[in-house]
Amino acid sequence: MAKAAPPKIAPKPGQVKVVRALYSYAAQQEDELSFNEGDILYITEQITNPDWWKARCGTKTGLIPSNYVQLKADVVDNPVHDAARRGNIDFLRDCLRNGVSPTGLDASGNSPLHWSARGGHLECVQEIVRAACKQFQGTIHFVSAQNKLGDTPLHYACNKSHLAIVTLLLEHDADPTIMNKDGETPLDLCHDPEVKTLLLNATRSANDDLGDHDDYVDESEDE
């Protein structure tokens, strides 16, 4: 009896390959995808047929020869990070629409949110937060994720005095008490008086919440 073929594995979010075409390609069949030199291609399926990958370009989807991508296209590493760093909101939105993860990490452990918070790109921050909340069905712990130096997006936004971004991150429960590897909280990196006041209030509130929790635990232990 022939062995059944293993089930197909669906691509995971963040595994969409983003490439820039170095040459144009004209489709030879109806199910193939035509594109021009310089176009951004989103490779969404590489498993079913190793010779023909499914890709999206703009609003069109089709098959492209895998050897073409390997030989005649530039892989765009960390495209959402690049868009967030540059404040390129159109490219960022295009990446997110095409399934690129909003919460991936680069070699330094930075998420796209780190880069957009550091650069002061409010629209990018809003898009990333919205997409990540949708991906995680409302959970927003990613806003306090630390990179390899221990910095969170809030550390960067405070250090650069981006008041609107600090406000938005705190509204999404960013933790103002986290220390980086130098023992610094976001408040320690503040230079702007308005940002500092905002952080002081948030830190005081976070400490009050922690104190309330400790009181509750102590009372339970006394019983």
PAKOL-411636 format. One line per field, with one value per residue: residue in three letters; residue number from 1; x, y, z of N, C-alpha, C in turn. Coordinates in steps of 0.1 Angstrom, whole numbers, padded with zeros to 4 digits. Layout:
aa: (ALA  ...)
i: (NUM  ...)
n_east: (X  ...)
n_north: (Y  ...)
n_up: (Z  ...)
ca_east: (X  ...)
ca_north: (Y  ...)
ca_up: (Z  ...)
c_east: (X  ...)
c_north: (Y  ...)
c_up: (Z  ...)
// end
This chain:
aa: (MET  ALA  LYS  ALA  ALA  PRO  PRO  LYS  ILE  ALA  PRO  LYS  PRO  GLY  GLN  VAL  LYS  VAL  VAL  ARG  ALA  LEU  TYR  SER  TYR  ALA  ALA  GLN  GLN  GLU  ASP  GLU  LEU  SER  PHE  ASN  GLU  GLY  ASP  ILE  LEU  TYR  ILE  THR  GLU  GLN  ILE  THR  ASN  PRO  ASP  TRP  TRP  LYS  ALA  ARG  CYS  GLY  THR  LYS  THR  GLY  LEU  ILE  PRO  SER  ASN  TYR  VAL  GLN  LEU  LYS  ALA  ASP  VAL  VAL  ASP  ASN  PRO  VAL  HIS  ASP  ALA  ALA  ARG  ARG  GLY  ASN  ILE  ASP  PHE  LEU  ARG  ASP  CYS  LEU  ARG  ASN  GLY  VAL  SER  PRO  THR  GLY  LEU  ASP  ALA  SER  GLY  ASN  SER  PRO  LEU  HIS  TRP  SER  ALA  ARG  GLY  GLY  HIS  LEU  GLU  CYS  VAL  GLN  GLU  ILE  VAL  ARG  ALA  ALA  CYS  LYS  GLN  PHE  GLN  GLY  THR  ILE  HIS  PHE  VAL  SER  ALA  GLN  ASN  LYS  LEU  GLY  ASP  THR  PRO  LEU  HIS  TYR  ALA  CYS  ASN  LYS  SER  HIS  LEU  ALA  ILE  VAL  THR  LEU  LEU  LEU  GLU  HIS  ASP  ALA  ASP  PRO  THR  ILE  MET  ASN  LYS  ASP  GLY  GLU  THR  PRO  LEU  ASP  LEU  CYS  HIS  ASP  PRO  GLU  VAL  LYS  THR  LEU  LEU  LEU  ASN  ALA  THR  ARG  SER  ALA  ASN  ASP  ASP  LEU  GLY  ASP  HIS  ASP  ASP  TYR  VAL  ASP  GLU  SER  GLU  ASP  GLU)
i: (1  2  3  4  5  6  7  8  9  10  11  12  13  14  15  16  17  18  19  20  21  22  23  24  25  26  27  28  29  30  31  32  33  34  35  36  37  38  39  40  41  42  43  44  45  46  47  48  49  50  51  52  53  54  55  56  57  58  59  60  61  62  63  64  65  66  67  68  69  70  71  72  73  74  75  76  77  78  79  80  81  82  83  84  85  86  87  88  89  90  91  92  93  94  95  96  97  98  99  100  101  102  103  104  105  106  107  108  109  110  111  112  113  114  115  116  117  118  119  120  121  122  123  124  125  126  127  128  129  130  131  132  133  134  135  136  137  138  139  140  141  142  143  144  145  146  147  148  149  150  151  152  153  154  155  156  157  158  159  160  161  162  163  164  165  166  167  168  169  170  171  172  173  174  175  176  177  178  179  180  181  182  183  184  185  186  187  188  189  190  191  192  193  194  195  196  197  198  199  200  201  202  203  204  205  206  207  208  209  210  211  212  213  214  215  216  217  218  219  220  221  222  223)
n_east: (0009  0006  0024  0008  0008  0024  0007  0001  0020  0010  0021  0037  0028  0050  0068  0067  0084  0101  0109  0128  0123  0148  0147  0123  0094  0075  0044  0038  0017  -0018  -0020  0002  0024  0029  0054  0073  0106  0121  0097  0081  0078  0058  0064  0044  0040  0059  0060  0042  0050  0083  0094  0078  0067  0042  0032  0026  0020  0014  -0020  -0023  -0021  -0001  0018  0053  0085  0107  0135  0139  0135  0156  0178  0174  0164  0164  0166  0146  0156  0141  0117  0096  0108  0126  0109  0096  0118  0125  0102  0084  0054  0036  0049  0052  0025  0018  0034  0023  -0003  0002  0009  0034  0050  0042  0057  0082  0118  0149  0185  0195  0176  0155  0122  0099  0084  0102  0120  0103  0094  0117  0124  0104  0081  0050  0026  0035  0040  0013  0001  0016  0011  -0017  -0019  -0004  -0020  -0042  -0032  -0025  -0049  -0058  -0041  -0014  0013  0036  0044  0061  0083  0117  0149  0182  0198  0182  0164  0132  0105  0095  0116  0132  0114  0111  0137  0142  0123  0097  0067  0040  0042  0051  0028  0009  0020  0019  -0008  -0014  -0006  0022  0051  0064  0083  0103  0137  0167  0197  0216  0205  0186  0155  0127  0121  0146  0159  0147  0144  0128  0105  0077  0074  0087  0070  0047  0058  0065  0040  0029  0046  0043  0017  0019  0035  0018  -0002  0012  0017  -0008  -0014  0004  -0005  -0028  -0019  -0005  -0026  -0040  -0022  -0022  -0046)
n_north: (-0012  0022  0048  0074  0108  0134  0159  0192  0220  0250  0283  0302  0332  0359  0345  0351  0357  0385  0401  0420  0425  0421  0420  0421  0400  0380  0365  0331  0313  0312  0310  0321  0348  0381  0407  0437  0451  0460  0458  0449  0417  0394  0364  0338  0311  0283  0256  0236  0232  0230  0241  0261  0290  0306  0339  0374  0405  0437  0439  0415  0379  0350  0323  0320  0312  0295  0294  0318  0337  0331  0337  0362  0382  0404  0396  0411  0418  0418  0435  0450  0461  0478  0496  0507  0519  0539  0553  0548  0547  0537  0515  0499  0494  0479  0457  0446  0440  0420  0399  0399  0396  0418  0417  0406  0399  0416  0412  0424  0421  0439  0449  0459  0479  0490  0503  0522  0537  0548  0564  0582  0579  0582  0573  0549  0535  0534  0517  0494  0486  0482  0461  0441  0437  0427  0403  0389  0387  0408  0408  0427  0425  0427  0453  0459  0445  0435  0443  0431  0446  0451  0472  0486  0496  0518  0528  0539  0558  0576  0585  0598  0618  0617  0625  0620  0593  0581  0585  0569  0543  0539  0540  0516  0499  0497  0489  0510  0505  0488  0477  0483  0467  0483  0490  0510  0527  0537  0562  0571  0578  0600  0633  0654  0677  0673  0647  0634  0640  0626  0600  0598  0599  0575  0556  0559  0551  0524  0514  0517  0500  0476  0476  0474  0449  0434  0439  0425  0399  0396  0397  0375  0355  0359  0349)
n_up: (0000  -0009  0007  0024  0013  0032  0051  0039  0050  0064  0057  0082  0100  0093  0079  0053  0024  0012  -0018  -0042  -0076  -0100  -0126  -0153  -0157  -0178  -0178  -0187  -0186  -0177  -0149  -0139  -0127  -0138  -0137  -0131  -0135  -0104  -0090  -0059  -0046  -0029  -0015  -0008  -0007  -0007  -0006  -0018  -0045  -0053  -0076  -0085  -0071  -0051  -0054  -0046  -0061  -0059  -0064  -0075  -0078  -0083  -0099  -0098  -0113  -0092  -0095  -0108  -0088  -0071  -0087  -0099  -0082  -0054  -0020  0005  0035  0067  0061  0073  0095  0082  0069  0091  0104  0085  0084  0064  0056  0037  0025  0048  0054  0032  0034  0058  0050  0033  0048  0063  0094  0121  0144  0143  0150  0146  0141  0164  0182  0181  0175  0149  0162  0180  0163  0150  0172  0181  0159  0159  0144  0143  0128  0119  0143  0152  0132  0135  0161  0159  0141  0154  0177  0165  0154  0178  0189  0206  0228  0242  0251  0237  0234  0254  0249  0252  0237  0228  0244  0265  0262  0258  0235  0247  0262  0240  0229  0250  0254  0231  0233  0222  0226  0218  0210  0233  0249  0235  0237  0265  0268  0258  0277  0281  0300  0324  0342  0336  0335  0316  0305  0316  0339  0337  0337  0315  0325  0335  0312  0302  0289  0282  0298  0297  0289  0310  0331  0324  0324  0352  0364  0353  0362  0390  0392  0383  0403  0425  0418  0420  0447  0458  0450  0464  0490  0490  0487  0511  0529  0523  0530  0558  0565)
ca_east: (0000  0014  0024  0001  0016  0022  -0002  0008  0022  0007  0032  0034  0030  0064  0077  0065  0096  0099  0120  0126  0127  0159  0143  0108  0090  0062  0037  0036  0004  -0028  -0019  0015  0023  0038  0059  0083  0119  0119  0085  0082  0071  0057  0064  0036  0039  0071  0060  0035  0058  0095  0098  0069  0062  0030  0036  0017  0026  0003  -0033  -0024  -0014  0001  0030  0066  0095  0116  0149  0140  0137  0169  0188  0171  0157  0171  0158  0146  0156  0133  0111  0088  0118  0131  0098  0095  0130  0125  0089  0077  0041  0030  0056  0048  0011  0018  0040  0014  -0014  0007  0012  0046  0047  0046  0064  0095  0129  0161  0197  0197  0164  0146  0110  0095  0080  0114  0125  0094  0093  0130  0125  0093  0072  0037  0018  0040  0037  -0001  -0001  0022  0003  -0030  -0017  0000  -0031  -0051  -0025  -0025  -0063  -0060  -0030  -0004  0026  0047  0048  0071  0094  0131  0159  0193  0203  0172  0156  0118  0102  0093  0130  0136  0106  0114  0150  0141  0113  0085  0056  0028  0044  0051  0014  0003  0026  0014  -0022  -0014  0000  0037  0055  0074  0093  0113  0151  0175  0209  0224  0198  0179  0141  0125  0122  0160  0163  0138  0150  0117  0097  0063  0075  0091  0058  0039  0064  0064  0026  0027  0055  0037  0005  0023  0040  0006  -0009  0020  0015  -0022  -0014  0012  -0013  -0038  -0012  -0002  -0039  -0044  -0013  -0025  -0058)
ca_north: (0000  0034  0057  0087  0121  0142  0171  0205  0229  0263  0292  0309  0347  0363  0337  0356  0362  0397  0403  0430  0420  0428  0420  0419  0386  0379  0352  0322  0306  0320  0310  0328  0363  0390  0418  0445  0453  0469  0455  0441  0405  0387  0350  0333  0297  0277  0242  0227  0229  0237  0248  0272  0296  0315  0352  0385  0417  0447  0432  0403  0367  0339  0315  0325  0302  0297  0297  0332  0345  0328  0342  0375  0391  0408  0394  0423  0414  0426  0447  0459  0469  0488  0506  0514  0528  0550  0560  0546  0541  0530  0502  0492  0489  0469  0445  0440  0435  0408  0388  0400  0398  0431  0416  0399  0406  0417  0406  0430  0418  0449  0447  0471  0489  0496  0513  0533  0545  0555  0574  0592  0578  0579  0565  0535  0529  0531  0506  0482  0482  0477  0448  0432  0434  0418  0390  0383  0388  0418  0409  0437  0424  0430  0467  0460  0435  0440  0439  0424  0455  0453  0484  0485  0507  0530  0534  0547  0569  0585  0590  0608  0628  0616  0626  0613  0579  0576  0584  0558  0531  0538  0537  0501  0492  0495  0489  0520  0502  0478  0482  0477  0460  0493  0494  0522  0526  0547  0575  0575  0583  0612  0647  0664  0678  0667  0632  0630  0641  0615  0588  0598  0595  0561  0548  0559  0542  0510  0510  0517  0487  0465  0477  0469  0434  0429  0439  0414  0386  0395  0394  0361  0347  0360  0341)
ca_up: (0000  -0010  0018  0021  0013  0044  0049  0036  0061  0060  0061  0095  0099  0094  0070  0039  0018  0004  -0027  -0052  -0089  -0107  -0141  -0155  -0161  -0185  -0175  -0199  -0184  -0170  -0134  -0136  -0124  -0145  -0129  -0138  -0127  -0093  -0082  -0047  -0046  -0016  -0017  0002  -0007  -0013  -0002  -0027  -0057  -0051  -0088  -0088  -0058  -0052  -0050  -0048  -0065  -0059  -0061  -0083  -0072  -0093  -0097  -0105  -0112  -0080  -0099  -0111  -0075  -0066  -0095  -0104  -0073  -0042  -0008  0014  0049  0077  0054  0082  0103  0073  0067  0104  0106  0076  0085  0051  0060  0026  0024  0060  0053  0021  0041  0067  0042  0026  0058  0070  0108  0127  0157  0141  0156  0138  0148  0177  0191  0179  0168  0142  0171  0186  0153  0147  0184  0181  0149  0161  0133  0150  0120  0118  0156  0152  0123  0140  0173  0155  0134  0164  0185  0157  0153  0191  0194  0217  0238  0238  0258  0228  0235  0264  0246  0253  0228  0235  0254  0275  0260  0252  0226  0256  0264  0229  0227  0260  0252  0219  0236  0213  0235  0213  0210  0247  0253  0229  0243  0278  0267  0255  0289  0281  0314  0326  0353  0331  0334  0306  0311  0323  0351  0335  0333  0306  0331  0336  0299  0298  0288  0280  0310  0295  0288  0323  0340  0320  0329  0366  0367  0349  0371  0403  0391  0382  0417  0433  0415  0426  0462  0461  0448  0476  0502  0488  0489  0525  0536  0520  0538  0572  0568)
c_east: (0009  0013  0017  0010  0014  0014  0007  0009  0019  0018  0028  0036  0045  0073  0074  0079  0093  0111  0117  0132  0138  0156  0128  0106  0076  0056  0035  0023  -0005  -0026  -0005  0013  0033  0042  0070  0096  0116  0106  0089  0073  0070  0055  0056  0035  0051  0071  0054  0044  0071  0100  0090  0064  0051  0035  0025  0025  0014  -0010  -0034  -0016  -0012  0014  0042  0076  0105  0130  0150  0142  0151  0180  0186  0163  0166  0161  0158  0145  0149  0126  0103  0097  0123  0121  0096  0106  0130  0112  0081  0064  0034  0036  0052  0034  0010  0023  0030  0002  -0010  0012  0026  0044  0051  0054  0077  0107  0141  0173  0199  0186  0154  0134  0108  0091  0091  0119  0116  0093  0106  0130  0114  0083  0058  0028  0022  0038  0022  -0004  0004  0014  -0011  -0029  -0013  -0011  -0041  -0045  -0026  -0039  -0064  -0049  -0019  0009  0038  0052  0059  0083  0107  0140  0171  0200  0193  0162  0142  0116  0100  0106  0134  0128  0108  0127  0150  0130  0101  0073  0044  0030  0045  0037  0007  0007  0020  -0001  -0024  -0006  0015  0041  0066  0085  0104  0127  0158  0188  0218  0216  0189  0164  0139  0125  0136  0165  0156  0146  0139  0108  0083  0064  0079  0079  0049  0044  0063  0050  0024  0034  0048  0024  0008  0028  0028  -0001  -0002  0018  0002  -0022  -0006  0003  -0023  -0031  -0010  -0015  -0043  -0035  -0017  -0037  -0053)
c_north: (0012  0043  0070  0099  0128  0154  0183  0213  0243  0273  0299  0324  0350  0356  0340  0362  0374  0400  0414  0425  0428  0429  0418  0404  0386  0365  0344  0314  0315  0321  0316  0343  0370  0402  0425  0447  0463  0466  0447  0429  0399  0372  0344  0318  0291  0262  0233  0223  0237  0245  0261  0277  0305  0329  0362  0397  0427  0439  0419  0391  0357  0332  0321  0314  0305  0300  0312  0341  0343  0335  0357  0384  0393  0405  0407  0418  0423  0438  0456  0467  0481  0500  0514  0524  0540  0559  0559  0539  0533  0516  0493  0486  0478  0456  0438  0434  0422  0397  0388  0403  0412  0430  0408  0406  0406  0411  0412  0428  0429  0445  0459  0482  0497  0507  0525  0543  0554  0566  0584  0591  0573  0570  0551  0528  0525  0518  0493  0477  0476  0463  0438  0428  0425  0404  0382  0384  0397  0418  0418  0437  0428  0444  0469  0450  0442  0435  0433  0433  0458  0465  0480  0496  0520  0536  0544  0559  0580  0592  0601  0618  0628  0614  0618  0598  0573  0575  0572  0545  0529  0535  0522  0493  0489  0497  0499  0517  0492  0484  0476  0471  0470  0497  0506  0519  0537  0561  0580  0581  0595  0625  0658  0665  0671  0652  0627  0630  0629  0602  0587  0593  0580  0552  0547  0550  0528  0505  0509  0504  0475  0465  0471  0454  0428  0428  0428  0401  0385  0391  0380  0351  0347  0351  0326)
c_up: (0000  0002  0015  0022  0026  0041  0046  0048  0057  0065  0073  0092  0101  0085  0055  0035  0010  -0005  -0036  -0065  -0095  -0122  -0141  -0159  -0167  -0183  -0188  -0198  -0176  -0155  -0130  -0133  -0132  -0136  -0136  -0129  -0116  -0085  -0070  -0048  -0032  -0019  -0006  0003  -0015  -0011  -0012  -0039  -0056  -0064  -0091  -0074  -0061  -0047  -0053  -0051  -0067  -0055  -0068  -0076  -0083  -0090  -0104  -0103  -0101  -0084  -0103  -0099  -0070  -0073  -0099  -0095  -0060  -0030  0000  0028  0058  0071  0063  0091  0094  0071  0080  0107  0098  0077  0072  0054  0049  0024  0036  0059  0043  0027  0050  0060  0035  0035  0064  0084  0113  0139  0155  0147  0146  0146  0161  0186  0190  0171  0159  0151  0177  0176  0151  0160  0185  0171  0150  0150  0139  0141  0120  0132  0156  0144  0129  0153  0169  0149  0144  0173  0178  0156  0166  0197  0207  0227  0233  0246  0250  0229  0245  0261  0247  0242  0235  0245  0266  0273  0254  0243  0234  0259  0253  0227  0237  0258  0241  0221  0226  0222  0231  0213  0224  0252  0248  0235  0257  0278  0263  0265  0288  0296  0316  0336  0349  0330  0323  0313  0318  0336  0349  0331  0322  0312  0332  0323  0294  0298  0288  0292  0309  0296  0302  0332  0337  0325  0345  0371  0364  0358  0385  0403  0390  0396  0426  0431  0421  0441  0466  0460  0460  0488  0501  0491  0504  0533  0535  0529  0553  0575  0568)
// end
